[in-house]
Amino acid sequence: MIVIAEKSRADYFKERRKERKSFSVLLERKKAEKFEKKLEELQKTKAEWLNEKIDEELGK
């Protein structure tokens, strides 16, 4: 584990927030669990799957 000084840690997260944005939704538990199982079968993370779908929608 790498220990980061508090100032550099704060700077790191400040820069990270400039490049990234959080996306969160509340789903029915059964639906979410079924989705997580499907992602496990596909060996994809939620972020990977969502990025692919967004790229498809945006026509990349």
PDB file of N, H, CA, C and O in Angstrom:
ATOM      1  N   MET A   1       0.843  -1.188   0.000  1.00  0.00           N
ATOM      2  CA  MET A   1       0.000   0.000   0.000  1.00  0.00           C
ATOM      3  C   MET A   1       0.879   1.238   0.000  1.00  0.00           C
ATOM      4  O   MET A   1       1.851   1.323   0.749  1.00  0.00           O
ATOM      5  N   ILE A   2       0.529   2.196  -0.845  1.00  0.00           N
ATOM      6  H   ILE A   2      -0.262   2.127  -1.453  1.00  0.00           H
ATOM      7  CA  ILE A   2       1.281   3.438  -0.941  1.00  0.00           C
ATOM      8  C   ILE A   2       0.620   4.480  -0.062  1.00  0.00           C
ATOM      9  O   ILE A   2      -0.589   4.702  -0.142  1.00  0.00           O
ATOM     10  N   VAL A   3       1.426   5.122   0.784  1.00  0.00           N
ATOM     11  H   VAL A   3       2.407   4.942   0.849  1.00  0.00           H
ATOM     12  CA  VAL A   3       0.909   6.185   1.648  1.00  0.00           C
ATOM     13  C   VAL A   3       1.107   7.505   0.925  1.00  0.00           C
ATOM     14  O   VAL A   3       2.211   7.827   0.486  1.00  0.00           O
ATOM     15  N   ILE A   4       0.020   8.270   0.805  1.00  0.00           N
ATOM     16  H   ILE A   4      -0.877   8.009   1.162  1.00  0.00           H
ATOM     17  CA  ILE A   4       0.057   9.557   0.113  1.00  0.00           C
ATOM     18  C   ILE A   4      -0.110  10.657   1.152  1.00  0.00           C
ATOM     19  O   ILE A   4      -0.998  10.585   2.002  1.00  0.00           O
ATOM     20  N   ALA A   5       0.738  11.666   1.084  1.00  0.00           N
ATOM     21  H   ALA A   5       1.459  11.724   0.394  1.00  0.00           H
ATOM     22  CA  ALA A   5       0.619  12.798   1.999  1.00  0.00           C
ATOM     23  C   ALA A   5      -0.740  13.451   1.807  1.00  0.00           C
ATOM     24  O   ALA A   5      -1.280  13.448   0.700  1.00  0.00           O
ATOM     25  N   GLU A   6      -1.294  14.009   2.869  1.00  0.00           N
ATOM     26  H   GLU A   6      -0.855  14.012   3.768  1.00  0.00           H
ATOM     27  CA  GLU A   6      -2.638  14.585   2.821  1.00  0.00           C
ATOM     28  C   GLU A   6      -2.794  15.633   1.720  1.00  0.00           C
ATOM     29  O   GLU A   6      -3.802  15.634   1.014  1.00  0.00           O
ATOM     30  N   LYS A   7      -1.808  16.527   1.561  1.00  0.00           N
ATOM     31  H   LYS A   7      -0.989  16.526   2.134  1.00  0.00           H
ATOM     32  CA  LYS A   7      -1.928  17.566   0.536  1.00  0.00           C
ATOM     33  C   LYS A   7      -1.942  16.944  -0.858  1.00  0.00           C
ATOM     34  O   LYS A   7      -2.767  17.310  -1.695  1.00  0.00           O
ATOM     35  N   SER A   8      -1.041  16.015  -1.105  1.00  0.00           N
ATOM     36  H   SER A   8      -0.371  15.718  -0.425  1.00  0.00           H
ATOM     37  CA  SER A   8      -1.019  15.410  -2.437  1.00  0.00           C
ATOM     38  C   SER A   8      -2.265  14.557  -2.656  1.00  0.00           C
ATOM     39  O   SER A   8      -2.742  14.446  -3.786  1.00  0.00           O
ATOM     40  N   ARG A   9      -2.795  13.955  -1.602  1.00  0.00           N
ATOM     41  H   ARG A   9      -2.407  14.045  -0.685  1.00  0.00           H
ATOM     42  CA  ARG A   9      -4.030  13.174  -1.703  1.00  0.00           C
ATOM     43  C   ARG A   9      -5.191  14.089  -2.075  1.00  0.00           C
ATOM     44  O   ARG A   9      -5.999  13.762  -2.943  1.00  0.00           O
ATOM     45  N   ALA A  10      -5.264  15.224  -1.417  1.00  0.00           N
ATOM     46  H   ALA A  10      -4.607  15.490  -0.711  1.00  0.00           H
ATOM     47  CA  ALA A  10      -6.319  16.195  -1.719  1.00  0.00           C
ATOM     48  C   ALA A  10      -6.188  16.689  -3.154  1.00  0.00           C
ATOM     49  O   ALA A  10      -7.185  16.826  -3.864  1.00  0.00           O
ATOM     50  N   ASP A  11      -4.961  16.955  -3.575  1.00  0.00           N
ATOM     51  H   ASP A  11      -4.152  16.845  -2.998  1.00  0.00           H
ATOM     52  CA  ASP A  11      -4.726  17.401  -4.957  1.00  0.00           C
ATOM     53  C   ASP A  11      -5.128  16.319  -5.945  1.00  0.00           C
ATOM     54  O   ASP A  11      -5.732  16.597  -6.981  1.00  0.00           O
ATOM     55  N   TYR A  12      -4.784  15.074  -5.609  1.00  0.00           N
ATOM     56  H   TYR A  12      -4.293  14.847  -4.767  1.00  0.00           H
ATOM     57  CA  TYR A  12      -5.131  13.953  -6.484  1.00  0.00           C
ATOM     58  C   TYR A  12      -6.638  13.891  -6.706  1.00  0.00           C
ATOM     59  O   TYR A  12      -7.089  13.778  -7.845  1.00  0.00           O
ATOM     60  N   PHE A  13      -7.421  13.965  -5.630  1.00  0.00           N
ATOM     61  H   PHE A  13      -7.054  14.057  -4.705  1.00  0.00           H
ATOM     62  CA  PHE A  13      -8.876  13.871  -5.751  1.00  0.00           C
ATOM     63  C   PHE A  13      -9.464  15.108  -6.420  1.00  0.00           C
ATOM     64  O   PHE A  13     -10.470  15.008  -7.123  1.00  0.00           O
ATOM     65  N   LYS A  14      -8.860  16.258  -6.213  1.00  0.00           N
ATOM     66  H   LYS A  14      -8.044  16.339  -5.642  1.00  0.00           H
ATOM     67  CA  LYS A  14      -9.316  17.473  -6.881  1.00  0.00           C
ATOM     68  C   LYS A  14      -9.157  17.325  -8.395  1.00  0.00           C
ATOM     69  O   LYS A  14     -10.068  17.659  -9.153  1.00  0.00           O
ATOM     70  N   GLU A  15      -8.015  16.831  -8.826  1.00  0.00           N
ATOM     71  H   GLU A  15      -7.275  16.560  -8.210  1.00  0.00           H
ATOM     72  CA  GLU A  15      -7.777  16.611 -10.255  1.00  0.00           C
ATOM     73  C   GLU A  15      -8.685  15.510 -10.794  1.00  0.00           C
ATOM     74  O   GLU A  15      -9.193  15.605 -11.912  1.00  0.00           O
ATOM     75  N   ARG A  16      -8.882  14.479 -10.001  1.00  0.00           N
ATOM     76  H   ARG A  16      -8.470  14.402  -9.094  1.00  0.00           H
ATOM     77  CA  ARG A  16      -9.741  13.366 -10.421  1.00  0.00           C
ATOM     78  C   ARG A  16     -11.171  13.848 -10.674  1.00  0.00           C
ATOM     79  O   ARG A  16     -11.807  13.435 -11.643  1.00  0.00           O
ATOM     80  N   ARG A  17     -11.674  14.724  -9.796  1.00  0.00           N
ATOM     81  H   ARG A  17     -11.157  15.059  -9.008  1.00  0.00           H
ATOM     82  CA  ARG A  17     -13.040  15.244  -9.962  1.00  0.00           C
ATOM     83  C   ARG A  17     -13.173  16.126 -11.200  1.00  0.00           C
ATOM     84  O   ARG A  17     -14.279  16.299 -11.713  1.00  0.00           O
ATOM     85  N   LYS A  18     -12.069  16.686 -11.688  1.00  0.00           N
ATOM     86  H   LYS A  18     -11.171  16.545 -11.271  1.00  0.00           H
ATOM     87  CA  LYS A  18     -12.113  17.474 -12.915  1.00  0.00           C
ATOM     88  C   LYS A  18     -12.338  16.580 -14.128  1.00  0.00           C
ATOM     89  O   LYS A  18     -12.930  17.012 -15.117  1.00  0.00           O
ATOM     90  N   GLU A  19     -11.866  15.328 -14.057  1.00  0.00           N
ATOM     91  H   GLU A  19     -11.385  14.977 -13.254  1.00  0.00           H
ATOM     92  CA  GLU A  19     -11.925  14.403 -15.189  1.00  0.00           C
ATOM     93  C   GLU A  19     -13.055  13.385 -15.098  1.00  0.00           C
ATOM     94  O   GLU A  19     -13.437  12.801 -16.112  1.00  0.00           O
ATOM     95  N   ARG A  20     -13.586  13.167 -13.925  1.00  0.00           N
ATOM     96  H   ARG A  20     -13.275  13.642 -13.102  1.00  0.00           H
ATOM     97  CA  ARG A  20     -14.570  12.112 -13.722  1.00  0.00           C
ATOM     98  C   ARG A  20     -15.832  12.674 -13.082  1.00  0.00           C
ATOM     99  O   ARG A  20     -15.811  13.714 -12.423  1.00  0.00           O
ATOM    100  N   LYS A  21     -16.933  11.952 -13.294  1.00  0.00           N
ATOM    101  H   LYS A  21     -16.949  11.107 -13.829  1.00  0.00           H
ATOM    102  CA  LYS A  21     -18.203  12.346 -12.695  1.00  0.00           C
ATOM    103  C   LYS A  21     -18.908  11.082 -12.229  1.00  0.00           C
ATOM    104  O   LYS A  21     -18.918  10.074 -12.935  1.00  0.00           O
ATOM    105  N   SER A  22     -19.485  11.135 -11.064  1.00  0.00           N
ATOM    106  H   SER A  22     -19.477  11.954 -10.491  1.00  0.00           H
ATOM    107  CA  SER A  22     -20.185   9.989 -10.498  1.00  0.00           C
ATOM    108  C   SER A  22     -21.570   9.853 -11.117  1.00  0.00           C
ATOM    109  O   SER A  22     -22.212  10.846 -11.459  1.00  0.00           O
ATOM    110  N   PHE A  23     -22.026   8.591 -11.257  1.00  0.00           N
ATOM    111  H   PHE A  23     -21.504   7.785 -10.979  1.00  0.00           H
ATOM    112  CA  PHE A  23     -23.352   8.297 -11.792  1.00  0.00           C
ATOM    113  C   PHE A  23     -23.936   7.188 -10.935  1.00  0.00           C
ATOM    114  O   PHE A  23     -23.371   6.097 -10.863  1.00  0.00           O
ATOM    115  N   SER A  24     -25.047   7.450 -10.294  1.00  0.00           N
ATOM    116  H   SER A  24     -25.506   8.337 -10.353  1.00  0.00           H
ATOM    117  CA  SER A  24     -25.620   6.489  -9.366  1.00  0.00           C
ATOM    118  C   SER A  24     -27.137   6.429  -9.538  1.00  0.00           C
ATOM    119  O   SER A  24     -27.797   7.455  -9.704  1.00  0.00           O
ATOM    120  N   VAL A  25     -27.679   5.205  -9.495  1.00  0.00           N
ATOM    121  H   VAL A  25     -27.143   4.372  -9.360  1.00  0.00           H
ATOM    122  CA  VAL A  25     -29.128   5.029  -9.577  1.00  0.00           C
ATOM    123  C   VAL A  25     -29.568   4.005  -8.536  1.00  0.00           C
ATOM    124  O   VAL A  25     -28.792   3.142  -8.126  1.00  0.00           O
ATOM    125  N   LEU A  26     -30.809   4.116  -8.125  1.00  0.00           N
ATOM    126  H   LEU A  26     -31.439   4.817  -8.459  1.00  0.00           H
ATOM    127  CA  LEU A  26     -31.395   3.176  -7.188  1.00  0.00           C
ATOM    128  C   LEU A  26     -32.280   2.215  -7.970  1.00  0.00           C
ATOM    129  O   LEU A  26     -33.199   2.637  -8.672  1.00  0.00           O
ATOM    130  N   LEU A  27     -31.996   0.911  -7.843  1.00  0.00           N
ATOM    131  H   LEU A  27     -31.250   0.568  -7.273  1.00  0.00           H
ATOM    132  CA  LEU A  27     -32.731  -0.117  -8.574  1.00  0.00           C
ATOM    133  C   LEU A  27     -33.436  -1.060  -7.613  1.00  0.00           C
ATOM    134  O   LEU A  27     -33.105  -1.129  -6.429  1.00  0.00           O
ATOM    135  N   GLU A  28     -34.411  -1.783  -8.143  1.00  0.00           N
ATOM    136  H   GLU A  28     -34.679  -1.727  -9.105  1.00  0.00           H
ATOM    137  CA  GLU A  28     -35.039  -2.846  -7.365  1.00  0.00           C
ATOM    138  C   GLU A  28     -33.966  -3.886  -7.072  1.00  0.00           C
ATOM    139  O   GLU A  28     -33.168  -4.227  -7.945  1.00  0.00           O
ATOM    140  N   ARG A  29     -33.950  -4.387  -5.845  1.00  0.00           N
ATOM    141  H   ARG A  29     -34.599  -4.110  -5.136  1.00  0.00           H
ATOM    142  CA  ARG A  29     -32.907  -5.311  -5.414  1.00  0.00           C
ATOM    143  C   ARG A  29     -32.790  -6.533  -6.320  1.00  0.00           C
ATOM    144  O   ARG A  29     -31.683  -6.893  -6.722  1.00  0.00           O
ATOM    145  N   LYS A  30     -33.902  -7.173  -6.647  1.00  0.00           N
ATOM    146  H   LYS A  30     -34.800  -6.880  -6.321  1.00  0.00           H
ATOM    147  CA  LYS A  30     -33.863  -8.389  -7.465  1.00  0.00           C
ATOM    148  C   LYS A  30     -33.289  -8.105  -8.848  1.00  0.00           C
ATOM    149  O   LYS A  30     -32.509  -8.892  -9.384  1.00  0.00           O
ATOM    150  N   LYS A  31     -33.685  -6.977  -9.413  1.00  0.00           N
ATOM    151  H   LYS A  31     -34.319  -6.338  -8.977  1.00  0.00           H
ATOM    152  CA  LYS A  31     -33.188  -6.609 -10.739  1.00  0.00           C
ATOM    153  C   LYS A  31     -31.679  -6.339 -10.686  1.00  0.00           C
ATOM    154  O   LYS A  31     -30.937  -6.772 -11.567  1.00  0.00           O
ATOM    155  N   ALA A  32     -31.236  -5.634  -9.665  1.00  0.00           N
ATOM    156  H   ALA A  32     -31.839  -5.282  -8.949  1.00  0.00           H
ATOM    157  CA  ALA A  32     -29.820  -5.311  -9.523  1.00  0.00           C
ATOM    158  C   ALA A  32     -28.985  -6.576  -9.326  1.00  0.00           C
ATOM    159  O   ALA A  32     -27.907  -6.710  -9.905  1.00  0.00           O
ATOM    160  N   GLU A  33     -29.485  -7.499  -8.511  1.00  0.00           N
ATOM    161  H   GLU A  33     -30.361  -7.390  -8.041  1.00  0.00           H
ATOM    162  CA  GLU A  33     -28.757  -8.739  -8.270  1.00  0.00           C
ATOM    163  C   GLU A  33     -28.678  -9.592  -9.539  1.00  0.00           C
ATOM    164  O   GLU A  33     -27.653 -10.219  -9.808  1.00  0.00           O
ATOM    165  N   LYS A  34     -29.752  -9.610 -10.306  1.00  0.00           N
ATOM    166  H   LYS A  34     -30.584  -9.100 -10.088  1.00  0.00           H
ATOM    167  CA  LYS A  34     -29.758 -10.347 -11.573  1.00  0.00           C
ATOM    168  C   LYS A  34     -28.753  -9.721 -12.548  1.00  0.00           C
ATOM    169  O   LYS A  34     -28.033 -10.431 -13.251  1.00  0.00           O
ATOM    170  N   PHE A  35     -28.715  -8.405 -12.580  1.00  0.00           N
ATOM    171  H   PHE A  35     -29.300  -7.829 -12.009  1.00  0.00           H
ATOM    172  CA  PHE A  35     -27.779  -7.680 -13.435  1.00  0.00           C
ATOM    173  C   PHE A  35     -26.331  -7.962 -13.016  1.00  0.00           C
ATOM    174  O   PHE A  35     -25.476  -8.206 -13.867  1.00  0.00           O
ATOM    175  N   GLU A  36     -26.060  -7.929 -11.723  1.00  0.00           N
ATOM    176  H   GLU A  36     -26.755  -7.731 -11.031  1.00  0.00           H
ATOM    177  CA  GLU A  36     -24.711  -8.205 -11.229  1.00  0.00           C
ATOM    178  C   GLU A  36     -24.259  -9.621 -11.591  1.00  0.00           C
ATOM    179  O   GLU A  36     -23.095  -9.848 -11.920  1.00  0.00           O
ATOM    180  N   LYS A  37     -25.194 -10.564 -11.526  1.00  0.00           N
ATOM    181  H   LYS A  37     -26.140 -10.379 -11.259  1.00  0.00           H
ATOM    182  CA  LYS A  37     -24.868 -11.944 -11.897  1.00  0.00           C
ATOM    183  C   LYS A  37     -24.529 -12.020 -13.390  1.00  0.00           C
ATOM    184  O   LYS A  37     -23.590 -12.714 -13.782  1.00  0.00           O
ATOM    185  N   LYS A  38     -25.292 -11.310 -14.214  1.00  0.00           N
ATOM    186  H   LYS A  38     -26.055 -10.747 -13.896  1.00  0.00           H
ATOM    187  CA  LYS A  38     -25.039 -11.289 -15.657  1.00  0.00           C
ATOM    188  C   LYS A  38     -23.668 -10.676 -15.951  1.00  0.00           C
ATOM    189  O   LYS A  38     -22.930 -11.182 -16.797  1.00  0.00           O
ATOM    190  N   LEU A  39     -23.329  -9.593 -15.258  1.00  0.00           N
ATOM    191  H   LEU A  39     -23.928  -9.182 -14.571  1.00  0.00           H
ATOM    192  CA  LEU A  39     -22.021  -8.966 -15.451  1.00  0.00           C
ATOM    193  C   LEU A  39     -20.894  -9.907 -15.045  1.00  0.00           C
ATOM    194  O   LEU A  39     -19.840  -9.936 -15.681  1.00  0.00           O
ATOM    195  N   GLU A  40     -21.119 -10.670 -13.990  1.00  0.00           N
ATOM    196  H   GLU A  40     -21.975 -10.646 -13.474  1.00  0.00           H
ATOM    197  CA  GLU A  40     -20.117 -11.639 -13.547  1.00  0.00           C
ATOM    198  C   GLU A  40     -19.893 -12.685 -14.641  1.00  0.00           C
ATOM    199  O   GLU A  40     -18.755 -13.071 -14.908  1.00  0.00           O
ATOM    200  N   GLU A  41     -20.966 -13.137 -15.266  1.00  0.00           N
ATOM    201  H   GLU A  41     -21.890 -12.823 -15.049  1.00  0.00           H
ATOM    202  CA  GLU A  41     -20.860 -14.106 -16.362  1.00  0.00           C
ATOM    203  C   GLU A  41     -20.089 -13.506 -17.540  1.00  0.00           C
ATOM    204  O   GLU A  41     -19.299 -14.190 -18.191  1.00  0.00           O
ATOM    205  N   LEU A  42     -20.328 -12.231 -17.802  1.00  0.00           N
ATOM    206  H   LEU A  42     -20.970 -11.675 -17.273  1.00  0.00           H
ATOM    207  CA  LEU A  42     -19.651 -11.535 -18.896  1.00  0.00           C
ATOM    208  C   LEU A  42     -18.229 -11.107 -18.524  1.00  0.00           C
ATOM    209  O   LEU A  42     -17.458 -10.671 -19.379  1.00  0.00           O
ATOM    210  N   GLN A  43     -17.896 -11.238 -17.245  1.00  0.00           N
ATOM    211  H   GLN A  43     -18.522 -11.593 -16.551  1.00  0.00           H
ATOM    212  CA  GLN A  43     -16.606 -10.811 -16.688  1.00  0.00           C
ATOM    213  C   GLN A  43     -16.347  -9.327 -16.968  1.00  0.00           C
ATOM    214  O   GLN A  43     -15.279  -8.936 -17.438  1.00  0.00           O
ATOM    215  N   LYS A  44     -17.365  -8.518 -16.662  1.00  0.00           N
ATOM    216  H   LYS A  44     -18.233  -8.835 -16.280  1.00  0.00           H
ATOM    217  CA  LYS A  44     -17.271  -7.073 -16.830  1.00  0.00           C
ATOM    218  C   LYS A  44     -17.648  -6.392 -15.526  1.00  0.00           C
ATOM    219  O   LYS A  44     -18.446  -6.904 -14.741  1.00  0.00           O
ATOM    220  N   THR A  45     -17.056  -5.233 -15.317  1.00  0.00           N
ATOM    221  H   THR A  45     -16.408  -4.817 -15.955  1.00  0.00           H
ATOM    222  CA  THR A  45     -17.463  -4.421 -14.178  1.00  0.00           C
ATOM    223  C   THR A  45     -18.657  -3.575 -14.598  1.00  0.00           C
ATOM    224  O   THR A  45     -18.956  -3.460 -15.787  1.00  0.00           O
ATOM    225  N   LYS A  46     -19.330  -2.992 -13.634  1.00  0.00           N
ATOM    226  H   LYS A  46     -19.088  -3.085 -12.669  1.00  0.00           H
ATOM    227  CA  LYS A  46     -20.454  -2.106 -13.933  1.00  0.00           C
ATOM    228  C   LYS A  46     -19.969  -0.922 -14.770  1.00  0.00           C
ATOM    229  O   LYS A  46     -20.637  -0.501 -15.714  1.00  0.00           O
ATOM    230  N   ALA A  47     -18.805  -0.397 -14.412  1.00  0.00           N
ATOM    231  H   ALA A  47     -18.262  -0.739 -13.645  1.00  0.00           H
ATOM    232  CA  ALA A  47     -18.261   0.753 -15.140  1.00  0.00           C
ATOM    233  C   ALA A  47     -17.942   0.382 -16.588  1.00  0.00           C
ATOM    234  O   ALA A  47     -18.250   1.147 -17.502  1.00  0.00           O
ATOM    235  N   GLU A  48     -17.336  -0.769 -16.802  1.00  0.00           N
ATOM    236  H   GLU A  48     -17.086  -1.390 -16.060  1.00  0.00           H
ATOM    237  CA  GLU A  48     -17.020  -1.202 -18.167  1.00  0.00           C
ATOM    238  C   GLU A  48     -18.293  -1.344 -18.991  1.00  0.00           C
ATOM    239  O   GLU A  48     -18.372  -0.861 -20.121  1.00  0.00           O
ATOM    240  N   TRP A  49     -19.281  -2.010 -18.416  1.00  0.00           N
ATOM    241  H   TRP A  49     -19.217  -2.402 -17.499  1.00  0.00           H
ATOM    242  CA  TRP A  49     -20.542  -2.226 -19.123  1.00  0.00           C
ATOM    243  C   TRP A  49     -21.220  -0.899 -19.454  1.00  0.00           C
ATOM    244  O   TRP A  49     -21.664  -0.685 -20.582  1.00  0.00           O
ATOM    245  N   LEU A  50     -21.296  -0.019 -18.470  1.00  0.00           N
ATOM    246  H   LEU A  50     -20.935  -0.193 -17.553  1.00  0.00           H
ATOM    247  CA  LEU A  50     -21.965   1.262 -18.681  1.00  0.00           C
ATOM    248  C   LEU A  50     -21.228   2.104 -19.717  1.00  0.00           C
ATOM    249  O   LEU A  50     -21.863   2.732 -20.565  1.00  0.00           O
ATOM    250  N   ASN A  51     -19.909   2.127 -19.661  1.00  0.00           N
ATOM    251  H   ASN A  51     -19.393   1.617 -18.973  1.00  0.00           H
ATOM    252  CA  ASN A  51     -19.146   2.882 -20.661  1.00  0.00           C
ATOM    253  C   ASN A  51     -19.407   2.360 -22.063  1.00  0.00           C
ATOM    254  O   ASN A  51     -19.526   3.152 -22.997  1.00  0.00           O
ATOM    255  N   GLU A  52     -19.498   1.054 -22.232  1.00  0.00           N
ATOM    256  H   GLU A  52     -19.401   0.410 -21.473  1.00  0.00           H
ATOM    257  CA  GLU A  52     -19.810   0.471 -23.537  1.00  0.00           C
ATOM    258  C   GLU A  52     -21.189   0.919 -24.023  1.00  0.00           C
ATOM    259  O   GLU A  52     -21.351   1.301 -25.182  1.00  0.00           O
ATOM    260  N   LYS A  53     -22.171   0.868 -23.137  1.00  0.00           N
ATOM    261  H   LYS A  53     -22.039   0.557 -22.195  1.00  0.00           H
ATOM    262  CA  LYS A  53     -23.533   1.254 -23.519  1.00  0.00           C
ATOM    263  C   LYS A  53     -23.618   2.740 -23.853  1.00  0.00           C
ATOM    264  O   LYS A  53     -24.310   3.125 -24.796  1.00  0.00           O
ATOM    265  N   ILE A  54     -22.930   3.565 -23.097  1.00  0.00           N
ATOM    266  H   ILE A  54     -22.369   3.252 -22.331  1.00  0.00           H
ATOM    267  CA  ILE A  54     -22.935   5.005 -23.377  1.00  0.00           C
ATOM    268  C   ILE A  54     -22.281   5.267 -24.728  1.00  0.00           C
ATOM    269  O   ILE A  54     -22.785   6.064 -25.519  1.00  0.00           O
ATOM    270  N   ASP A  55     -21.152   4.597 -24.997  1.00  0.00           N
ATOM    271  H   ASP A  55     -20.742   3.950 -24.354  1.00  0.00           H
ATOM    272  CA  ASP A  55     -20.487   4.750 -26.296  1.00  0.00           C
ATOM    273  C   ASP A  55     -21.410   4.337 -27.437  1.00  0.00           C
ATOM    274  O   ASP A  55     -21.449   4.995 -28.476  1.00  0.00           O
ATOM    275  N   GLU A  56     -22.153   3.246 -27.245  1.00  0.00           N
ATOM    276  H   GLU A  56     -22.122   2.712 -26.400  1.00  0.00           H
ATOM    277  CA  GLU A  56     -23.112   2.811 -28.269  1.00  0.00           C
ATOM    278  C   GLU A  56     -24.164   3.890 -28.513  1.00  0.00           C
ATOM    279  O   GLU A  56     -24.479   4.203 -29.661  1.00  0.00           O
ATOM    280  N   GLU A  57     -24.701   4.450 -27.452  1.00  0.00           N
ATOM    281  H   GLU A  57     -24.446   4.195 -26.519  1.00  0.00           H
ATOM    282  CA  GLU A  57     -25.739   5.476 -27.578  1.00  0.00           C
ATOM    283  C   GLU A  57     -25.216   6.753 -28.223  1.00  0.00           C
ATOM    284  O   GLU A  57     -25.939   7.444 -28.940  1.00  0.00           O
ATOM    285  N   LEU A  58     -23.954   7.054 -27.959  1.00  0.00           N
ATOM    286  H   LEU A  58     -23.366   6.493 -27.376  1.00  0.00           H
ATOM    287  CA  LEU A  58     -23.363   8.276 -28.511  1.00  0.00           C
ATOM    288  C   LEU A  58     -22.788   8.053 -29.898  1.00  0.00           C
ATOM    289  O   LEU A  58     -22.319   8.994 -30.538  1.00  0.00           O
ATOM    290  N   GLY A  59     -22.823   6.811 -30.364  1.00  0.00           N
ATOM    291  H   GLY A  59     -23.205   6.047 -29.844  1.00  0.00           H
ATOM    292  CA  GLY A  59     -22.388   6.507 -31.711  1.00  0.00           C
ATOM    293  C   GLY A  59     -20.895   6.468 -31.915  1.00  0.00           C
ATOM    294  O   GLY A  59     -20.408   6.774 -33.003  1.00  0.00           O
ATOM    295  N   LYS A  60     -20.158   6.095 -30.882  1.00  0.00           N
ATOM    296  H   LYS A  60     -20.554   5.846 -29.998  1.00  0.00           H
ATOM    297  CA  LYS A  60     -18.694   6.006 -31.012  1.00  0.00           C
ATOM    298  C   LYS A  60     -18.288   4.705 -31.618  1.00  0.00           C
ATOM    299  O   LYS A  60     -17.097   4.455 -31.803  1.00  0.00           O
TER     300      LYS A  60
END
